Amino acid sequence: MRKVPVAPKFKHLMEKYGQDPDVWPNLLKLLIQKPQKYYHWDKVRYKEPPNGFNREQWWLAIRLNRMSARRMLPVYDKNDDQFNYVLTDETLRSLHVIDSKANGFISVGSRTLSAATKNRYLISSLIEEAITSSQLEGASTTREVASEMLRSGRRPHNKDERMIVNNYLAIKQIEKHRSEPLTIERLLNLHKTLTEKTLDDPDSPGRIQIPGEKRIHVGDEYGRVFHRPPPAEQLPQRMKALIKFANESGENGGQFIHPVLRAIIMHFIIGYDHPFVDGNGRVARAIFYHSVLQSGYDILAFTSISQIIKKAPAKYGYAFQYVETDENDLTYFMHHQLNVICRAIDQLEKYIEKRQNEIRRIESKLNRMPFNYRQLALLSHALQHPNHTYTIRSHRTSHDCAYATARSDLMKLEASQLLKRKQLDQKTLGFVVPKNLELQIDSIGNTWLAWVRLRIGWRTAKGTTLHWVYAPFWSESPEFCLLTNQQICRLPRVNHWRDFIIVQHFT
């Protein structure tokens, strides 16, 4: 990443061209034209200006246009100048997309994703955010190793793995306290969680830098400094101002700022202030999540902004630089982050669509399988509720059938390995959903089934006991012939079966 040049100051341009009678009338004509894309001076200086203008004059016209629409924020830089932003069409369009898709996720997502599936995807998103957010800060552990570590719960082996574990714990902490207002104590505790056992100074986690310490700055390995944060003497007051801004809602006549924009501004301010020795980027992204989740944007809990940022980290860095080099105009950073959020939501939508297609495909196979309507209804329910437990009584109640019918339904599903038997207590037999139910249905849907009536016999002290039972026999061919003893002995639990006949074919 290179250092971005400072844009010409609006005040200086007005002094230079504002009183020029040859320039000012033409500038007014540019002002009434449709605004172009929100370019920084870093881009404008390489573009061809309109006829009759040099690049500085063109930039003055652009700045005049933006000045008329800018909004001042109750947030200040280290020189006590206010940050500001412009509510552009691009910003409004992105906010509309986020709001509409957040509402759509509540309805569509709740129908498409079961609670268990949502939880699995949420955990995967938390793991992805923990890994990529740490990698942005320098952790070099691969995604596969890090994911295995978090899922298995094993202890981290090195500092890089510890960073990822800490990040995961911090995000879980945010989930737990999402409804509580942000405080200084919670902010410091979040930093402590993120940096525990990863810093050279063991006293640094959980505290801001103090006067007399070497102030941290943002730069690269070549010695170029991109940002010098405020002096440590300003940090206590600046943290109080951040907390106040975080907990404002715009009620009682205060300035209303869209909740997503407020979260983005907080993300930027932590990055700008750089109050900690290390982990500032991770804290900034974690605070963003706290803010949006507190405002009810649950959809963003299922997304990873760091995963998107990691694909183009230079753009993330430039978004910070553009603000500081153009008179504190936060619009650049807002545009970047809104684009990141929209792309993350698009990924979630693709997952939901993929999940919908999977469910439709599995259900279409269910309809072709040799089960009665009660068994098909149970399997359809089991796909959506993989943690559910079924009993003979619950199946009887759901379908108003006899005890023997309900028992037969469940036993046949268990024999087909689509349910697993579980003794709930001394009198109640339960049936739970196997973890690989979808794979089982998928494999069965590609085969043909014959129900085999088998006579089971076994010896007891009182003699030989005989029973007739049904068992499934699957084949890749729809043509069945009488089974041989050798084939029967390959079926489940057949070591004591004596004789058999095929009583039904289902195709």
Sequence and secondary structure as in RCSB ss.txt:
>XXXX:A:sequence
MRKVPVAPKFKHLMEKYGQDPDVWPNLLKLLIQKPQKYYHWDKVRYKEPPNGFNREQWWLAIRLNRMSARRMLPV
YDKNDDQFNYVLTDETLRSLHVIDSKANGFISVGSRTLSAATKNRYLISSLIEEAITSSQLEGASTTREVASEML
RSGRRPHNKDERMIVNNYLAIKQIEKHRSEPLTIERLLNLHKTLTEKTLDDPDSPGRIQIPGEKRIHVGDEYGRV
FHRPPPAEQLPQRMKALIKFANESGENGGQFIHPVLRAIIMHFIIGYDHPFVDGNGRVARAIFYHSVLQSGYDIL
AFTSISQIIKKAPAKYGYAFQYVETDENDLTYFMHHQLNVICRAIDQLEKYIEKRQNEIRRIESKLNRMPFNYRQ
LALLSHALQHPNHTYTIRSHRTSHDCAYATARSDLMKLEASQLLKRKQLDQKTLGFVVPKNLELQIDSIGNTWLA
WVRLRIGWRTAKGTTLHWVYAPFWSESPEFCLLTNQQICRLPRVNHWRDFIIVQHFT
>XXXX:A:secstr
         HHHHHHHHTT TTTHHHHHHHHTS       HHHHTTS   TT  HHHHHHHHHHHHHTTEEEEEE
E TTS EEEEE  HHHHHHHHHHHHHHHHIIIIIHHHS HHHHHHHHHHHHHHHHHHHHHHTT    HHHHHHHH
HHT    SHHHHHHHHHHHHHHHHHHTTTS   HHHHHHHHHHHHTTTSSSTT TT    TTS    EE TTS E
EE    GGGHHHHHHHHHHHHH  S TT     HHHHHHHHHHHHHHH  SSS HHHHHHHHHHHHHHHTT GGG
GG  HHHHHHHSHHHHHHHHHHHHTTTTBTHHHHHHHHHHHHHHHHHHHHHHHHHHHHHHHHHHHHHTSS  HHH
HHHHHHHHH TT EEEHHHHHHHHT  HHHHHHHHHHHHHTTSSEEEE SSS EEEE  TTHHHHHHHHTTSEEE
EEEEEEEEEETTEEEEEEEEEEEEESSS      HHHHTTSTT TTEEEEEEEEEE 
